[in-house]
Amino acid sequence: METSKEELQSLNEELITVNAELQEKINELSRANNDMNNLFAGTGVGTIFLDTQLNVRHFTPATSEVIHLIQTDVGRPVSHIASNLVGHDELAQDAQQVLNTLVPQEAEVQTQGGDWYLMRILPYRTTRNVIEGVVLTFVNITNLKQAKVEITDLKQAEREIKAARDYAESIVETVREPLMILDANLRVVSVNRSFYQAFQVEPEGTEGQLVYNLGNQQWDIPKLRKLLEEILPQQTVFNDYEVEHDFANIGRRKMLLNAREVGRAEGEVRLILLAIEDVTER
């Protein structure tokens, strides 16, 4: 009796130890499960776990934005559940194909609300490399799609601006009259080929220079100063403004100046287009 009592007491102690270890394992499993649930909820990635019969085993809250799932849908076939996707009704067929071939699938899908998601379907593998279903994930890529559209629009706008600039520059180069483009500080932005030929100057001493300093200050003409600094700011355009001046390289010339301000809208750079017509021979 005494021996049996001692054996029973020893067995009870072992049972208490095993129960304590089992309770610790249960607590660890519960913490791991809570961590996993919080991880899925924190990432905002919609995830659906399906078994080999394509029945819903588990899903994350974010999935409801794509597929109308509630807790009572656990155990139901995914094909019986209404989807919020536009033009993509083959969700169950895609999942079945991944289950059959074990080849992951990926596609961009859109919801009825206009949001875009990157859908991935992968085989569900256990630690023993056994396939026990499939996993569907939905990552919201709406902002990325919008950014791509904005980049595309920006590139298109840049192409249109470049085409317009090339078109304008080709017109300027084709015009026979000397043309000069000045910035708001009256520095030369560019001139056309006719200007270089008519006044016998080089680009190095022209572009970026103050207009009055061109050709050793040959363009420091009082009438030109009056036109650019007094008349043009008030009227924004002036036609047939007569100027007569002696130039070192080409002698005395009589010119008609036509000036116009461009780009005066808010946020735009103010430019001045100056066209020069030589009427000396007249």
C-alpha positions as CSV (number, residue, x, y, z in Angstrom):
1,M,0.0,0.0,0.0
2,E,2.8,2.4,1.0
3,T,4.7,1.6,-2.2
4,S,1.6,2.0,-4.4
5,K,0.9,5.4,-2.7
6,E,4.4,6.6,-3.5
7,E,4.2,5.5,-7.1
8,L,0.8,7.2,-7.4
9,Q,2.2,10.4,-5.9
10,S,5.2,10.3,-8.3
11,L,2.8,9.7,-11.3
12,N,0.7,12.7,-10.1
13,E,3.8,14.9,-10.0
14,E,4.8,13.8,-13.5
15,L,1.3,14.5,-14.7
16,I,1.4,18.0,-13.1
17,T,4.7,18.7,-14.9
18,V,3.3,17.5,-18.2
19,N,0.2,19.6,-17.8
20,A,2.4,22.7,-17.0
21,E,4.5,22.1,-20.1
22,L,1.3,21.6,-22.2
23,Q,-0.2,24.8,-20.8
24,E,3.0,26.6,-21.7
25,K,2.8,25.3,-25.2
26,I,-0.8,26.4,-25.5
27,N,0.2,29.8,-24.3
28,E,3.0,30.0,-26.8
29,L,0.7,28.9,-29.6
30,S,-1.9,31.5,-28.5
31,R,0.7,34.3,-28.5
32,A,2.0,33.2,-31.9
33,N,-1.6,33.2,-33.2
34,N,-2.2,36.7,-31.8
35,D,1.1,37.9,-33.3
36,M,0.1,36.5,-36.7
37,N,-3.4,38.1,-36.5
38,N,-1.9,41.5,-35.5
39,L,0.7,41.2,-38.3
40,F,-1.9,40.6,-40.9
41,A,-4.1,43.4,-39.6
42,G,-1.2,45.8,-39.4
43,T,0.1,45.2,-42.9
44,G,-3.3,45.9,-44.4
45,V,-2.8,43.0,-46.9
46,G,-5.9,41.1,-47.7
47,T,-5.2,37.4,-47.3
48,I,-7.4,34.3,-47.8
49,F,-6.4,30.8,-46.9
50,L,-8.2,28.0,-48.8
51,D,-8.0,24.3,-48.3
52,T,-7.6,21.7,-51.0
53,Q,-11.3,21.9,-51.7
54,L,-11.0,25.6,-52.1
55,N,-13.1,26.2,-49.0
56,V,-12.3,29.3,-46.9
57,R,-10.1,28.3,-43.9
58,H,-9.1,31.8,-42.7
59,F,-9.0,35.4,-43.9
60,T,-7.8,38.8,-42.7
61,P,-10.0,41.9,-42.2
62,A,-8.5,43.8,-45.2
63,T,-9.9,41.1,-47.5
64,S,-13.4,42.5,-47.2
65,E,-12.4,45.4,-49.5
66,V,-12.0,42.9,-52.3
67,I,-14.3,39.9,-51.4
68,H,-17.3,40.2,-49.2
69,L,-16.3,37.8,-46.5
70,I,-17.7,37.5,-43.0
71,Q,-16.8,35.1,-40.2
72,T,-19.6,32.7,-41.0
73,D,-18.1,32.2,-44.5
74,V,-15.3,30.1,-43.0
75,G,-15.8,26.6,-44.5
76,R,-17.7,27.8,-47.5
77,P,-16.4,27.3,-51.1
78,V,-14.8,30.6,-52.3
79,S,-16.8,30.3,-55.5
80,H,-20.0,30.8,-53.5
81,I,-18.9,34.2,-52.2
82,A,-19.5,37.5,-53.9
83,S,-16.5,39.3,-55.3
84,N,-16.0,43.1,-55.5
85,L,-13.7,42.7,-58.5
86,V,-14.5,44.1,-61.9
87,G,-14.0,41.9,-64.9
88,H,-12.4,39.0,-63.0
89,D,-14.9,36.2,-62.2
90,E,-12.4,33.4,-62.5
91,L,-11.0,33.5,-58.9
92,A,-11.9,29.9,-58.1
93,Q,-10.6,28.7,-61.5
94,D,-7.3,30.5,-60.9
95,A,-7.0,29.1,-57.4
96,Q,-7.7,25.6,-58.8
97,Q,-5.1,26.0,-61.5
98,V,-2.5,27.0,-58.9
99,L,-3.4,24.0,-56.8
100,N,-3.1,21.6,-59.8
101,T,0.1,23.1,-61.2
102,L,1.8,24.5,-58.1
103,V,2.7,27.5,-60.3
104,P,2.0,30.9,-58.6
105,Q,-0.1,33.4,-60.4
106,E,-0.1,37.2,-60.3
107,A,-2.5,39.8,-61.7
108,E,-3.6,43.4,-61.3
109,V,-7.3,43.6,-60.5
110,Q,-9.7,46.5,-59.9
111,T,-12.6,46.8,-57.5
112,Q,-15.9,48.3,-58.3
113,G,-14.9,51.3,-56.1
114,G,-12.0,52.0,-58.5
115,D,-9.1,50.8,-56.3
116,W,-6.4,48.6,-57.8
117,Y,-4.9,45.5,-56.1
118,L,-2.0,43.2,-56.9
119,M,-3.4,39.7,-56.5
120,R,-1.1,36.8,-55.9
121,I,-2.1,33.2,-55.6
122,L,0.4,30.7,-54.2
123,P,0.3,27.1,-53.0
124,Y,0.0,26.6,-49.2
125,R,2.9,24.5,-48.1
126,T,3.4,23.0,-44.6
127,T,6.7,22.7,-42.9
128,R,6.9,19.1,-44.3
129,N,6.4,20.5,-47.8
130,V,2.9,19.1,-48.1
131,I,0.4,21.1,-50.2
132,E,-2.8,21.8,-48.1
133,G,-4.5,24.4,-50.2
134,V,-3.7,27.9,-51.6
135,V,-3.1,31.4,-50.3
136,L,-4.5,34.5,-52.0
137,T,-3.1,38.0,-51.1
138,F,-4.4,41.4,-52.2
139,V,-2.0,44.4,-52.0
140,N,-3.5,47.8,-52.6
141,I,-1.5,49.5,-55.4
142,T,-3.9,52.4,-56.2
143,N,-1.4,55.1,-55.3
144,L,1.3,53.3,-57.4
145,K,-1.1,53.2,-60.4
146,Q,-2.0,56.8,-60.0
147,A,1.7,57.7,-59.8
148,K,2.3,55.8,-63.0
149,V,-0.5,57.7,-64.7
150,E,0.9,61.0,-63.5
151,I,4.4,60.1,-64.7
152,T,3.0,59.1,-68.1
153,D,1.0,62.4,-68.3
154,L,4.1,64.3,-67.3
155,K,6.2,62.6,-69.9
156,Q,3.6,63.3,-72.5
157,A,3.5,67.0,-71.4
158,E,7.2,67.2,-71.7
159,R,7.1,65.7,-75.2
160,E,4.5,68.2,-76.2
161,I,6.5,71.1,-74.7
162,K,9.6,70.0,-76.5
163,A,7.7,69.6,-79.8
164,A,6.3,73.1,-79.3
165,R,9.7,74.5,-78.5
166,D,11.3,72.8,-81.5
167,Y,8.5,74.1,-83.7
168,A,8.9,77.7,-82.4
169,E,12.7,77.5,-82.8
170,S,12.4,76.2,-86.4
171,I,10.1,79.2,-87.2
172,V,12.5,81.6,-85.6
173,E,15.4,80.2,-87.5
174,T,13.5,80.4,-90.8
175,V,12.5,84.0,-90.4
176,R,14.8,86.3,-92.5
177,E,14.6,89.2,-90.1
178,P,17.1,89.3,-87.2
179,L,15.3,88.2,-84.0
180,M,16.4,88.5,-80.4
181,I,14.9,87.0,-77.3
182,L,15.6,88.7,-74.0
183,D,14.9,87.7,-70.4
184,A,13.4,89.9,-67.7
185,N,16.8,91.4,-67.0
186,L,17.3,92.3,-70.6
187,R,20.0,89.6,-71.1
188,V,20.1,87.7,-74.4
189,V,18.5,84.3,-74.2
190,S,19.0,83.5,-77.9
191,V,19.1,85.1,-81.3
192,N,18.5,83.6,-84.7
193,R,20.9,82.9,-87.6
194,S,19.8,86.1,-89.4
195,F,20.9,88.2,-86.5
196,Y,24.4,86.7,-86.5
197,Q,24.7,87.3,-90.2
198,A,23.3,90.8,-90.3
199,F,25.3,92.2,-87.4
200,Q,28.4,90.0,-87.9
201,V,28.7,88.8,-84.3
202,E,29.5,85.4,-82.7
203,P,27.4,83.3,-80.2
204,E,30.1,83.5,-77.6
205,G,29.8,87.3,-77.2
206,T,26.0,87.4,-77.6
207,E,24.1,84.8,-75.6
208,G,23.8,85.5,-71.9
209,Q,25.1,89.1,-72.4
210,L,23.2,92.2,-71.4
211,V,21.7,93.6,-74.6
212,Y,23.4,97.0,-74.1
213,N,26.8,95.3,-73.9
214,L,26.6,93.5,-77.2
215,G,29.4,94.3,-79.7
216,N,31.4,96.5,-77.3
217,Q,28.3,98.4,-76.2
218,Q,27.2,99.0,-79.8
219,W,23.6,98.3,-78.7
220,D,23.6,100.8,-75.9
221,I,21.2,103.0,-77.9
222,P,19.1,105.6,-76.0
223,K,16.1,104.9,-78.2
224,L,16.4,101.1,-77.5
225,R,16.7,101.8,-73.8
226,K,13.5,103.9,-73.9
227,L,11.7,101.1,-75.8
228,L,12.7,98.3,-73.5
229,E,12.6,100.1,-70.1
230,E,9.8,102.6,-70.5
231,I,7.4,101.9,-73.4
232,L,7.3,98.1,-73.6
233,P,6.5,97.5,-69.9
234,Q,3.5,99.7,-70.2
235,Q,2.2,98.5,-73.6
236,T,3.6,94.9,-73.7
237,V,3.9,95.3,-77.5
238,F,5.3,97.9,-79.9
239,N,5.6,98.0,-83.7
240,D,7.8,99.9,-86.1
241,Y,9.8,101.8,-83.6
242,E,12.5,103.6,-85.7
243,V,16.1,103.5,-84.5
244,E,19.2,104.8,-86.4
245,H,22.7,103.9,-85.2
246,D,26.3,103.5,-86.3
247,F,27.7,100.0,-85.9
248,A,31.4,99.4,-86.0
249,N,31.2,96.4,-88.3
250,I,28.4,97.3,-90.7
251,G,28.2,101.1,-90.6
252,R,25.2,103.3,-90.1
253,R,21.9,101.4,-90.2
254,K,18.3,102.5,-89.9
255,M,16.1,99.9,-88.3
256,L,12.4,99.4,-87.4
257,L,12.1,97.5,-84.1
258,N,9.0,95.4,-83.2
259,A,8.9,94.2,-79.6
260,R,6.5,92.0,-77.7
261,E,6.4,90.6,-74.1
262,V,5.6,86.9,-73.8
263,G,5.1,84.6,-70.9
264,R,3.5,87.1,-68.5
265,A,1.1,84.6,-66.9
266,E,1.5,83.9,-63.2
267,G,4.5,81.7,-62.5
268,E,5.9,82.1,-66.0
269,V,9.2,83.7,-66.9
270,R,8.9,87.1,-68.6
271,L,10.5,87.2,-72.1
272,I,10.9,89.8,-74.7
273,L,10.8,89.1,-78.4
274,L,12.6,91.8,-80.4
275,A,12.4,91.7,-84.2
276,I,14.7,94.0,-86.2
277,E,13.9,95.1,-89.8
278,D,16.7,96.9,-91.7
279,V,15.2,99.7,-93.8
280,T,18.5,101.5,-94.6
281,E,18.2,100.9,-98.3
282,R,14.7,102.4,-98.4
